[in-house]
Amino acid sequence: MAADGGVSSLMLPCVFSPKSHQYLALCAQDGRLRIWNSDSKTLHQEYVPSAHLSATCTCIVWGPCRTTKEGPQRKKRKSEVGQTAEKPDLLALGTATGSILIYSTVKGSLQCTLDGGHNAGVNCVQWHPEESVLYSGSDDTHIAEWDLQTGKTRCKWKADRTSVTSLCMSPDGKWLLSAGMAIKMWELETKAVYRKFTGHSTTVTTLCFATTRPPDSNGLYFLSGAAHDRLLSVWQVRTDGKDKNSVVSFTLTDEPKHIDLLTSNSKEEPMRLAVVCKDGQLHLFEHFLNGPCKKPLSPVCSVQVSGVGTKASEGDTPVPVPLLAATLSSDKQNVLLAYGSHLQPVIERAVINTSERHICLIRDICATLSLSLDTAITKVKTPVVNEKSKILVPGLPGHQAPVKATPSEPEKRKKGPSSTEMTIEERLELSAAEGKGPGKGVSSLQTDSFAVLLVQGLESKDNTILNKVLQTRKETLIRNTVARLPLPAILPLVEEVSVSFLEAIFMVQWLKAVLTQHTSYLSSLPDLVSQLGRLYHMIESRVKWYQQLTRLHGKLHLLMTQVATSNSAPRVSELDHTAKLVYEGETNMAFGLAWGLLMVHLSEIFSCRPKITLASNKNHQYYLLLQCNRGSLWAEKHEKGEVTIPLMTT
């Protein structure tokens, strides 16, 4: 039995249908639900939610297989009674807005929408194996129980202090596992906590029951995986309550992204486990669940898919291809794999020899995708191209290629240069000259010429064409040229701009135009981070010292302003340093200083610039000299201690 637990909202959801594994359901970056047939390797159905951009899909879970009715039913014979086949039909899609979409693959349309149960995004959804009941966990820390017949919530209860990130239903439908930072086991009949498990330091993203035995038999086990954790833990539910720690741990190369297992019904039967990690590798495990195990278990076999390099510089060097999902079959050697891009995955049933510890499957992804695209998905037929024909440029708006003669007509070779054809340099000079002249149609003609030449330069990697086109600094011309480029030329243009970015700063205008007008296309590329990594690191290194340089610029600006102010201020002429105020005192020096400060205030009142000098003579008499520009103050000490302060003007 495959685990069909919810997928974390941090990753794009991708899950196989239960039992027969006939379909693969996944949501890509564009928010669309795509269902692929794993037998024919073709796109079976595609559904676009009405709010696929604002309410993105966070998790996908297949419902239990059931008997479906397709079209008019005839009366069955006696020999056909009891031979009804069960097919996967319903899909539950959790969204970031808190609603749940129920999609029917038999009808090919949306069956119902469950609203009003959560105030935040839905992280996980679980079906009841027998009843028409659905359970969902959300960022609002609650678990909601939904009645699918009425489309309303039966009950809702608080499950944790933090977000509920994962749910898992027991095979008998009596127990429910929920997880945030801690794992709780709920008895669904009473909605009470039966047991609590703690051991993960980060958010738990994966839960899955490993056995079908009841909890009172000490044989009920389940698995749990957490974010940024390279260990997959196995927990045992014991009747005596001594289950605080995990009994088994499986070592991984990265955080678990997709888990599929065949449950163990007895102690003599091993549990088979397939784990797809975030780094794109598959790890296969086999273990007998019979009590604790001290050391972490390593995988029996690790599988990595690699594709042949598509670029000329790569040659035949294998390029890692990430695995999206994997499911086990009853045969130990057959594993159903899904790898590549979420927009168009490659589905393959591979034979894995578990006697080898590490296996690398080398596949030609481009050839597989092009074959599948031509034969299954699209109805466009590829034209038969003659050997002598050559494709010069892709079609662009406003550009018409010259019509060549048919192969039956003889074509003479011209000795001299053609009078009608123009060289690249002449076309560039003509377009530059047309840009200077007046006219309404000049801009469109120049933009078309630049777009055609830019595509030619990118395909032929001619530096002469690229330099002359990319050296333009007209913002309107750059914006219109980028808008007319075909989508396959966008990424080569970004790579060319990244290479020339170090030499010419005006390449920023081209980069700005590409990121502004083709944001939706760039965001749909699965390996955008790796392709734009060089540009990102280059920009990061350039702006690394921007804050320090800004501070230095501010300090230098302040210093230069002070220097300019001091140079522009009027200089004061030489002052007369003779004493204008003398205070003589033998013991009361503080009294003289106080009078000196009073003189300073008086000088400020008369708009003087005072200068105070303290001196003494041979008789230890102290003098307090107060000098100013406009006037002089002096004081004398009489025998009675009286001080006279007249104002004398000079």
C-alpha positions, 0 to 999 in steps of 0.5 A: 500500500502506497503512502498518499500523504500530503505534500509540504507547501514548500515543494511542488505537489506530485503524487501517484494514484493509489493501487494501480498507479495509473495516473500521476497528478502534479501542480507546476509553477503555473498553478495548473493541475496536470494528470499524466497517464503512466501507462501511455506516458501522455497527458490525460487531463489538465485543469486550470483553477479559477484562482490558480495565480492567487490561490496556489495549490499547496498539496494534492491527495488522491481519494480511495479507489471506488467503482465509477460509472462512465456513460450508459450502463447495460445490464450485466450478465451473471458471469460479470457480477462481482467483477467491477473494477475500482478506479481512482477518481477524486483528487483533493487540492489544498490551496493557499487561501484556505479552501479545498478543491475536489476534482473528479478525474472521471468527469474531468471537472471540479466536483465541489469546493470546501470553503469556510473551514480555515482562515489560513492556507491548507498544508495537508489533506487526508481522506478517510479510507471508508467514509465520505469524510476529509480531514485538513490541517492549516496554518491556523493551527486547527484540524477540520473534519469535512462531510463531502456529501454536504460540503460543510465541516462536521467539527474543528479543533485546535491541534497545535500551537503552531501550523499543522503541516502534516496529517496521516490516517491509519489504515483502519480509519480510527486514528489520525496523526497530526504534526507541527513541531510535535507529533500527536496521535488522535482518537477520531471517535473522541477527538482526544490525544492518545499519544504525543511524540517529540524528537524533531527540532524542525517542522515535521513535513511527512507522516506515514503509517508503516504497519496495519496492526492495532496500537494495543498490540505493540506492533503499530509503527509510523514514519516521520520526516522533518524540514532540513533533516536528513534522517527519517524516523520510525516510531513505535506506539506502545501500550505501556507509553514507553515510546518517547524516542524513535526506534529506527532511523533511516539516513538520507542525503537531503530532506525527504520530498516524496515517500512510498512504502509497502506496509508490513502486515507481520513481523516476518514481512519486511517493510519496503520503503522508497524515499525521493529526497529534495536533491533529486535522488531515490533511496530504497530501504528494506527493514524488519520492524521488530523493536528498536535499532541503535544505529541509523540504517543506510539505504539498500540502493540509491538511484540517480537519473542523469541526462546527456548534456544539450550544450555543445560545451558539455558534450556527452557529460551527464547532467543530473536530472531531479526525480519528482516521485517514485512508487514501488510495485509488488515485484521487488525490482520494478519501480515507477519513476517520474523525473524531469520538469513539473511542466512535462515529466518523464514517466518510466518503469525501471528495473532496479538491481538492489544488489548494487548500492549506487545506480545511475540511469542515463537518459536522453531527456530531450529526445524523450520529451520531443518524441512524446510531444510530437506523438501524444500531446500536440496535434501539430505535424512536423513538416518534412524538410529537404536536405538542401533547405536551411533555416536562417531565422525564426519567424518574427512580426514584420519580417519576411524571408525571401522566397527561394526557388524550388529544387526543380529549378536550376539555380546559377551561382553568381560570381559577383556580390548581389546588388539586392542583398546587404551585409550585416554592417550595411543593415546596421548602419542603415538602421542607425541612419533611419533612427536619426531621421523623422517618420512614424514607421522608422521606429518599428522598422528599426526595432524589427531589424534589431530583433532579427539581427539579435536572433541571428547573432545569438544563434550563430554566436557572432560577436560582431553582430552582438556587439553592434546590436547590444551597444545601443543605448536608446531605452525605447529601442531596447525595450521594443527589441526585447518585446519582439524576441521569441521565447527561445532567444530570451535565455541565450540573451540573458547569458550573453548579457551576463558575460558582457556585464563586466565589460559594459555597464549599459548592459543593465538596460538590456537586462532590465528590459528582459526581466520586466517584459519576460518575467512570466516566462522566466519564472516558469523555467524549472532550472532558472536558479542554476542558469541565472546563478552567475548573474546573481553572484556577479550582482551580489559581489558588486553591491556588497560594498555599496553600503560602506561606499555610501557611508564614505561618500557621506563623510567626504561630502561633510568634510568638503562642505566644512572646508568650503565653509571655512574658506568662504568665511571672512578672516579676522584681522590681527587683534591687539593683545594688550590687557583691557581688563585687569583684576587683582586679587590675593585670596579670592581668585574665584571671585575674580573668575566669576566677574570675568564670566560676567564680563563675557556675558556683557561683551556678548550683549554689546556684540563683541568677540571676547578673548580672556587671558589669565596672567600673574606678576612677580607679586603673585597678583592675577590679571583677568584680561578680557579683549573684544573688537568694539570696546573694552571693559576694565575693573579696579579693586578698591580698599573697601572691595568695591569694583567699578566697571565702566565702558570705554570705546576705542 
